[in-house]
């Protein structure tokens, strides 16, 4: 619970909200563990990891989304600097300022579909530019949850047809209602 994971966060956004299909990592690739000493940032570690072409292909569809969320720590609190954990002697030792020191600045910039962003607000603008795609993917997720299965081709077409033309005409509640009405 100390470290955030831009890879896991990015994979979730990429699959669930954006609708990208991600292949599982190859079995011979080791996971990237965050450097809690603060010597290197997770971005630097991922750049080294992406030197392998097989890794770079998948990470280009995950990392930008995950880095946009790096301004939030593992508990969702905003941060502008990473925390390097300091060793301490006791299991339940209390330190008013915590057992960490501030290290490198958080870089939450990235690029999606050749469009750059500086932070999560910039990513949000990019995602909202294709709001019908986001709405469809949310509805598809609700459909799978409500029915316990993936929609058929006919049902996927119907899901897409149920999305209102203007993004301002719907909210999450409206999308859920459409899915539930369809499932009756």
Buried (B, 14 or more C-beta within 10 A) or exposed (E): EEBBBBBEBBBBBBBBBBBBEBEEBEEEEEEBEBBBEBEBBBBEBBBEBBEEEEBBEBBEBBBBBBBBBBBBBEEEEEBEEBBBBBEEEEEEEEEEEEBBEEBBEBBBBBEBEEEEBEBBEBBEEBBEEBBBBBBBBBBBBBBEEEEEEEBEEEBBEBBBEBBBEEBEEBEEEBBBBBBEEBEE
